[in-house]
Amino acid sequence: IEAAAAYSLRNLSDSYAGNVVEVRRSSDNALRSFTAAEVTDGTLTTWVNTPYTFYVSNFSSGTDGWQGSDTSVTGNIDEGADGAGQPPSDNWIRLVAGDRLSLRNNNIVESAIISLGGGTYNVIADYYVPSNVFNHKIIAFPSGAQSAGRNLTVGSGTVTYTISLSDSQAAGLADFRIGSTGNYTTGTKLYFKNIRIQKSDANGTVSKWYDQSTTSGVPNANHAVQTDAAKQPKIVSGGLLVTGGLDFDGVDDFFQASIGTLTQPISGFSVFKNNSLLNSPEIWDSISLTNRVVSFAVASDDTFRISAGVAIPSASSSQVDGTTYLRSDLINTTASEGYVNGTLKMSGNAGTNSMEGLTIGARYDGSVNFTNGSIAEIIIYNSDQSANRTALEANIGEVYGIAG
């Protein structure tokens, strides 16, 4: 697409077959780039939700940080340690009941879960139940979340439990336990080894939004980048693909791109949804205070606005929270215009500023005016696209179900 910069989760031209986003997986901070097809066909979410094993026990020389809960525990238990043929193989941890058969870990596992946050966790363990003990169950409960008990068969086997945690439960984790329910006769034994704990869902945040624009057929590569993981908008949230574009949190999420300095006329097309206007959210801006062109909104009167040094507002109460809009901002000094869903909303003198660089989702310096909502598409032209506006709006509107 012949433009100064172009960002979307779809291919904006028939010839574009490159990546549209680079995504960071929250569970292990791995990075991978994805095409538009991979965003929609499940490849992206499958990758984000790849189970991440962040803990594997090692009882070869001790208890690996696990302690007993009304239970005495001993690591490095080998085959035949408690009689011929039991437990099978080596490197078990042995639980001997004082009252219960339970382990707790408030160090390695606890700190890992706190850092990973809420979501879905798998707890997997190999077990050995001596022949004279029945009805063992395995539990894991951080901050009130507890998996259902299950009978473990006499002998050896593997058991998996899935635990769902809210963000507050994960953040408030004070103890993590695995063991059996109920009370047991003093001296009753149970064995575990290969305790594995996985995060089986995650968030995917965008570290790079690839520029699809070209100049004379040559890719511009003006990619929009955010290297700070805490300031990256989500594309996958809690294991599910975000709808409506990229999800900006209204707190600190934004991108910036070096697109050079554009002189007027400048045309900008954007698809977005503001969940709140309290931040006076900016959909796009420059990276310079002096060379600045901006497309934004204001909460005090619910107006759309454009500015290249002089702000032009729409009529009051024009913008409704939670509504997806297509904006066409045509900045050309005294003849500037702003269209919303194909209807003229702003016109007049927007000023004569040039546009240096691009900020998406925040003010030029990334400090305030954060978008609280979603942004699906932004295309910036270093030219007057008035003659092509209706055709561009028809194409964009059809994709996003926005009627002009």
N, C-alpha and C positions, 0 to 999 in steps of 0.2 A: 504494500500500500504506500503510495507516494505521499509522505507526510513527514513532519519533523520528529514525531514520536507517536507510537501506537501500542496500547496495552489492552489485552483482553484474554479471556480463557478460551476463546474460539479462534480459529484461523480467520484472519481478517481479509485474506485474499486466497484465491484458488492455488496460487503458486507457493504459499507459505506452508512448510511442512516441519518447521523447527519446533523447539520447546516453547511453551508459554509461561511456565513457572518453574522456579527452583524451590523445593520444599524441604524444610527442616523437620525431622521427626522428633517429637518432644521426649520420647522415651530414652533415646540414646544419642540425640543430636546429629544423627546421620543426615546427609544431604543427598538429594537426587532431583534431577530435572525431569519434567514430564511434558509430553505433547498434549494438544487439545483432546485428541482421541483417548489418551491415557487418563485424562481427568474424568471423562464421562463414562468410560467403559469399566471402571472399578479398579484399574491398575493402581491408581494413586492411593485410594483408601486401603486396598489390600496391603500395599507396602507400608503405609503408616501404621496399620494394625498388626503388622508382623510381631508375634510375641517376642518380647525382649526379656531375656533371662538375666536378671541383675543380681541374683544370688544363687550359689550352689554350695552346699555344705561340704566341709572337709573335716571328717572326724578321724583322720589318720593319726593325729598326734594329740587330740584332746577334744574338747566340747565345742570349739569354734565359736565361742561367745554365747552359747546357749546355756541357760540356767534352768534348774528344776523349779517347778511350782508345786509345793507339797510333794516333791519327788527328788530323789537323789539321781544324778546323772553321771555317767562315765563314758568318755570317748575312747576311740581306738579299740573297740571290742572286735575280736577276730573270731573266725569260725571255730566252733568247739569251745569257746571261752566259758560257757555255762553248761558244759556237758557235750558229749559226742553228738555231732550233727546239727548243733544249734548254737548261734545263728549261722546260716549259710554264708559263705564268703567272708570278707574282712571289712574293717573300717565302719562299724556301726556305732551309734550312740545308744547306750542302754539306759532305760528309764526303770527305776525301781520305786514302786509306790510307797509313800509314807501314808498318804490319804488319796492322792490322785496320780494320774500318769500324764503329766503335761510339761511342755517346755516353753520357756519364754525367751524372747530375744529383743532387748530394748536398746540395741546398739547398731549393729550392721543393718539389719532389716528395717528397723524403725527409721533410721536416718534416710535410707534409700527411698522408702515409701513417702516420707514427708517431702522429699525433693521431687518425686514424680507426681505427686498430687492424687486427686480422686480419679475414679474410673474402675476398670475391671482388672482384677489380679487372679492369676492361677497359682495355687499352691500344690506342688507335686512332691510326693515322697515315696520311697520304697520302704516297706514295713516288714517286720517279722513278728508274728504272734505265736508265742509258745503253745504247745498243744493243750496245755491245761488251763488256758485262759480264753474266755469267750466275750463276744459282744463289745469289742473295742470300737471306738469311734474316733474320728479325727476332726479337730476343730481349729479354726483360726479366727481370732477376733480382735481387730484393732478398733478402739474407740467405739465399741458397741455394735460393730458390724460383725456378724457371725455366720459362718456357713452351717448348713444343716448337718447333723451327725449321720454317720453311715457305719453299718457293721463291717468290720474287717474280718475276712475269713482267716481261720487258723492256718498257720503256715506263712509263706512269703507272698508278696504281691506289690502292686503300685496303686496309689490312690491319688486322684486329682480333685481339688475343690476350687470353685470360682467364688470370689468375694467381690461385691460391688461397694465402693466407697464414695461418699460425697467428698467434695473438696475440703469441707470443714472437718470431716472425720480423719482424712489423711493428714491435714495440717495439725490436728490435735492429737495425733497418735502418741499414746503413752506406753503401750505395751503391745507386743505381737506374740501370739501363742499358737502352738500346735500340739496336739495330744489327743487324749481320750476324754469323753464326757463321763460324768458320774464319779462316784467314790469307789475305791478298790481296796481290797485287803492288803495290809502291809506286806511288802515283799513281792507283790505281783509285778511281773516284768513285761516290758514292751521295747521293741528295737526300731530305730529309724536310720536310714542312710540316704544319701543323694537327695536331700531336701532342696528343691528348686522353687524359686519364686519368680514369676513372670508378670510383666505388665502386658496385657493382651489387647489394650486399646490405647490410643494416644491422640494428641493434637498434632496437626500438620500446619506449620506456619510458613509463610512465603518469605524467603530471603531475597529472591530476585524475581521481578516481573519482567519477562523478556520483551524487548522492543521489537515489534514486527514491521516498523516503518522502513522505507527505502528512499534513496535519492538517486534518480536516474537508474533505477534497478539495482543499486548497490545497497546492501543492508546498512542501516545507520548504527545499529548495536548500541543505542542509547538506553541500556537496560536500567530499570528502576530498582534500587538496591536498598536493603536495610540489613546491616550486619549485626545489630543488637537483637538477640533472640527475643528479649522482652518487649520489643517494639515492632515485632512482625505481625501483620494481620493473619488471621486464621483462614485456611482453606478446608481443613478438616477439624471438627470440634467433637471431642469425646468419641472419636471413631467414625463419625458421620460426615459426609461431604456437606460443606456449607452451601446453602442455596442463595442465589442472587448475587454471586460474585465473591469477593474477598471480604471477610468480616473484620472491620476496624473497631477497636474497643472504646473509642472516645476518650482514652486516657493518655496514650503515648504512641499509638501505632502510626507509622507513616513511611513513605518511600521518598528517595530523591534520585534524580537522574541528571546527568550533564548533557543537555541538548543544545549547548551553545547559546548565543544571544539572538533572539528573533525580533525583528522590527515589524511594526504594523504595516499592513493588516495581518492579524492573527485570528485563526478560527479554532475553536475548541468544542468537541462533542463528547459528552459524558453520560453514562448510565449509572445511577446510584439510588440509594435509599437512606434517608436520615431517620434514625429512630428517635432522635432528639435534636433540637436546634440550640440547646442551652450553651454549647461551646462556640456559637457562631461558626459552625463547621465549614471548612474549606475543602472543596473537592479537589481542586488543583490550584497551585500557586507557583511562583518563581522560587529561586533560592537567594534572591537579592532584595534588599529593602529598597534600593534606588531603581533598579531595573525590574519592575514588578508588575505582573498582570495576574489577576486572581478571579476565580469563580467560586462564590461562597453564598452563605445564607445567614440571616440574622433572626434571633429568637424573639426580640422585643416586638416585632411586627410581622413575623413569619413571612419574610420576603426573600426572594431570590435576588442576588446582586452580582454585578460584574464591575471590575475596576481596573483601569490602567493608569491610576493616579487620581481619578474622580469616580466615586461610587455611583452607579445607576441602580436604583431599586425597582423591583416590581411593585405592583399594588399590594397593600397589606393583605395578610391572610391568604397568600397565594400558595404557600407550601404547607402540606399536611404531613405530620410525622408518620412514618411507617409506609409511605407511598413511594413506589419506584418511579423515577422521572428520567426523561431524556432531555438533556439540555444542549442547546446549540448556541454557543456564545461567539458572536462575530464582532471582534474588536477592531474598529477602524476610526479612531479619534472621535470626531464630532458625529459620525454616522454609525456609531456602534449599536448593535442590537443583540438582544437575548431572547431566544425562543425556548419554551418549555412544552414538551409533547406536541411540538409543531405550531404552537400559538405564540405570537409575539407578546412578551411580558415586559421587556425593558428596551428602551431606545434613548439615544441622546449622546452627550459628550462623555466618554469614559476616560479621557485623558490621552496623553501621548507616550506613555512609558513603553520602553522595550521590555522584552521578557527574557531574563537570564536564568537558564536552568529550569528545572521542574521539581516541585514538591507535590506529592499525592497524599491527601488525607490530613493535611495540617498546614499551618502557616509556613512562610518561606524558610524560617529557621528551625522548624520542627519543635517548637516550644509550647504552642497553644493552638486553639482553634481546631482541635482534633475531630475528625469525622466519627460519629457514633452511629454506625450502620454498615452498609455494604457498598462497595464500588465494583461494578462489573466491567466497565470499559471506559477508556479515555483515549481520544485521538486528538492530537494537536497539529494543526497545519500552519506553516509560515506563509500563508496566502489567504486571499479572500475567497471563501467557499460559498458565498451567497447564492451563486447560480446553481450550485450543486446541493444546496441545503436540503431541499425537499426529497431529492433522490437518496441522499445519505440517511435522512430521518426515516424514510420508508424502509430501507434495508435494515437499519438498526432496530427500528420499532417492530418489524416482523419477527426478528430473532427473540426479542425480549417481551413480546406481547404487549407493546405500548402503542395505543392508537393515537394518531395525530389529530 
